[in-house]
Amino acid sequence: MLTAVQTLTRAGLAFLGPSAAAMEHCYDKYQAYRIATAHGVDCPATALASESNVTSIPLLLKPRSGSDSIGVRLLKDGRIPARARTDGYITQQYVHGVELTVAVFRDRAGMPLRIFLPEATPYSFFRKYLWPTPRAPLADIALAERVRRTALEISRIFEIDWAARIDLIHEVETDRLRFLECDVAPIIGAASAFAASLQAAGIARREQLRMLLSHRCGSC
C-alpha cells in the first residue's frame, strides 16, 4: 500500500487515505520506536534483531516493516531464529498487561477498547482478523481518558493525517502505558475495531463515513 500511495503522490493524484509521509513514519517499526521514544513516549525496549541482546524472556519478534501485527511471534525461550537475525526484524520486550486499541481520525480519538487475550498471547494479525479476540470499551474512565490523550499525542508525533488505530498496553503492576504500534491504514469496515472504538465514543457509523470520505490526500 505504501508503494501505491507514493506512486499516487508523485503523480499528483488525489486519493482517500493516509499520506506517504505518515505511512513511512509508522511502517518502519524500528524507526517508529526511535521517533516515539525521542518524543518521550513510553515504549517496550526494542532493538534490531541483528543487534539484540536478550535481557528479558519471553521476547517478541516482529518484521521490521509493515502493520497489523503481521508476523508477530512470541519467543518463550528468547532464542531468535538464525533467519531472523537481520535488520529486517526487531525484537521487543514482552510486557504483561492489558492490551488496548483506540481509533484516531486526525484530531479525534475514539473510546479505547480492551482486548481480552488468553494469557501470554500477543495481539497478532491472527487474533485481530482471522480469529478475532473479544473486545469491549474500557471500563476505567480515568484510564480511558489517559489512553485517548496518549493516542492523540502519538498521532501528532507521527503526523497522522487520516485514520489510524493505535495499540497500547497498560502494565497494571507499574501503571505504565506503553505504545506498541500505530496502524496508519487500518481496516475501517463496520465490524472493525476502528469502527467499534469510534462508535463507543458516540460517533455513529454515518458520521464515521462522512469523516473518512471528506479528506483527500495527494494533489490537494
C-alpha positions in Angstrom: 0.0 0.0 0.0 2.9 2.4 0.7 4.2 1.9 -2.8 0.7 2.7 -4.2 0.5 5.9 -2.1 4.0 7.0 -3.1 3.1 6.5 -6.8 -0.1 8.5 -6.5 1.7 11.3 -4.6 4.4 11.5 -7.3 1.8 11.7 -10.0 -0.1 14.5 -8.2 -3.3 12.4 -8.0 -5.7 12.9 -5.1 -6.8 9.9 -3.1 -8.6 8.9 0.1 -6.2 7.6 2.7 -3.1 8.3 4.6 -0.2 10.3 3.2 3.0 8.7 2.2 4.9 10.6 4.9 2.5 9.2 7.6 2.9 5.7 6.3 6.7 6.0 6.2 6.8 7.1 9.8 4.7 4.2 11.1 5.5 1.2 8.8 9.2 1.0 9.9 8.6 -0.3 13.4 12.2 0.3 14.5 12.2 4.0 13.3 8.7 4.4 14.8 10.1 3.2 18.2 13.0 5.7 17.9 10.7 8.6 16.9 8.3 7.8 19.7 10.9 7.5 22.5 12.7 10.6 21.3 9.4 12.4 22.0 9.0 10.9 25.5 6.5 8.2 24.6 6.9 5.1 26.8 7.6 2.0 24.7 8.8 -1.5 25.4 12.5 -1.9 24.9 13.1 -2.5 21.1 16.2 -3.5 19.1 17.1 -4.7 15.7 17.2 -8.5 15.7 20.7 -8.3 14.3 21.9 -6.4 17.3 19.6 -7.8 20.0 21.0 -8.7 23.4 18.3 -10.7 25.1 17.6 -9.1 28.5 14.1 -10.4 29.2 12.2 -13.6 28.5 9.8 -14.1 26.8 10.6 -11.9 23.8 8.5 -10.7 20.9 9.9 -11.0 17.3 8.4 -8.8 14.6 9.1 -8.0 11.0 10.6 -4.5 10.9 8.3 -3.3 8.1 4.5 -3.5 7.9 1.5 -3.1 10.1 -1.5 -5.1 11.6 0.9 -7.2 13.7 1.6 -9.4 10.7 4.3 -12.0 11.5 4.5 -11.3 15.3 5.9 -14.2 17.2 6.4 -14.8 21.0 9.8 -16.4 21.7 9.2 -18.0 25.0 12.9 -19.0 25.4 14.2 -15.8 24.0 16.1 -17.6 21.2 16.0 -15.7 17.9 15.9 -17.9 14.8 19.0 -17.6 12.6 17.0 -16.5 9.6 15.6 -13.6 11.6 18.9 -12.2 12.9 18.9 -9.4 10.4 17.9 -5.7 10.2 14.6 -6.9 8.7 13.3 -7.9 12.1 13.1 -6.3 15.5 12.9 -7.8 19.0 10.7 -6.2 21.6 10.3 -6.6 25.4 7.2 -8.6 26.2 5.0 -6.6 28.6 2.5 -8.3 30.8 -0.7 -6.1 30.9 -4.0 -5.1 29.4 -4.0 -4.8 25.7 -5.8 -1.7 24.4 -6.6 -0.3 21.0 -8.1 3.1 20.0 -9.2 4.7 16.8 -7.9 8.1 15.8 -9.1 10.3 13.0 -6.9 13.4 12.7 -7.7 15.3 16.0 -10.4 13.0 17.2 -10.0 9.8 19.3 -12.5 7.0 19.9 -13.1 5.1 23.1 -10.3 2.7 23.9 -11.2 -1.0 23.6 -9.9 -3.6 25.9 -8.7 -6.7 24.1 -9.4 -9.9 26.0 -6.4 -12.1 25.1 -5.5 -15.5 26.6 -2.5 -15.4 28.9 0.9 -15.0 27.2 -0.8 -14.4 23.8 0.4 -11.5 21.6 -2.2 -9.4 19.8 -1.2 -10.8 16.4 -2.8 -10.5 12.9 -4.4 -13.9 13.5 -6.0 -12.6 16.7 -7.1 -9.3 15.1 -8.7 -10.6 12.0 -8.7 -14.4 11.4 -9.9 -15.4 14.9 -11.0 -12.1 16.4 -10.4 -11.8 20.1 -13.3 -10.5 22.3 -13.2 -6.7 23.0 -15.2 -4.2 24.9 -15.0 -0.4 25.7 -12.5 0.2 28.6 -14.5 0.4 31.8 -11.9 2.5 33.7 -12.9 6.1 32.6 -9.8 7.7 34.0 -7.5 5.3 32.2 -9.6 5.7 29.0 -9.0 9.4 29.0 -5.3 8.9 29.6 -5.2 6.4 26.6 -7.1 8.9 24.4 -4.7 11.7 25.3 -1.7 9.5 24.6 -3.1 8.3 21.3 -3.7 11.8 20.1 -0.1 12.8 21.1 1.2 9.8 19.2 -0.9 10.8 16.2 0.6 14.3 16.4 4.1 13.0 16.6 3.7 10.7 13.6 1.8 13.4 11.6 -1.3 11.2 11.2 -3.5 13.0 8.6 -6.3 10.4 8.1 -7.4 7.3 10.0 -5.3 5.3 12.4 -5.6 2.6 15.0 -3.2 2.8 17.9 -2.3 -0.2 20.0 -1.0 0.2 23.6 -0.6 -1.9 26.7 -1.3 -1.0 30.3 1.2 -2.6 32.6 -1.0 -2.9 35.7 1.8 -3.5 38.2 3.6 -0.3 37.4 0.6 1.7 35.9 2.8 2.4 32.8 1.0 2.9 29.5 3.2 1.6 26.7 2.9 2.3 23.0 3.1 -0.8 20.7 2.1 0.0 17.2 0.3 2.6 15.0 -1.6 1.2 12.1 -1.9 4.2 9.8 -4.1 2.4 7.2 -6.4 0.4 9.4 -9.3 -1.8 8.4 -12.3 0.6 8.7 -15.3 -1.7 8.0 -18.4 -1.6 10.2 -17.2 -4.7 12.2 -13.6 -3.4 12.7 -12.0 -2.3 15.9 -11.6 1.1 14.4 -15.3 1.5 13.8 -16.2 0.0 17.3 -13.8 2.4 19.0 -15.5 5.5 17.4 -19.0 4.0 17.9 -18.2 3.6 21.6 -17.3 7.3 21.7 -20.6 8.3 20.3 -19.5 8.7 16.7 -22.2 6.9 14.7 -21.3 5.0 11.5 -22.8 7.6 9.2 -20.6 10.3 10.8 -17.6 8.0 10.6 -18.1 7.6 6.9 -18.5 11.3 6.4 -15.2 11.9 8.2 -13.4 9.2 6.2 -14.7 10.3 2.8 -14.2 14.1 3.4 -10.4 14.3 3.5 -8.3 13.7 0.4 -4.5 13.4 0.2 -2.3 13.9 -2.8 -2.6 16.9 -5.0 -5.0 18.7 -2.5 
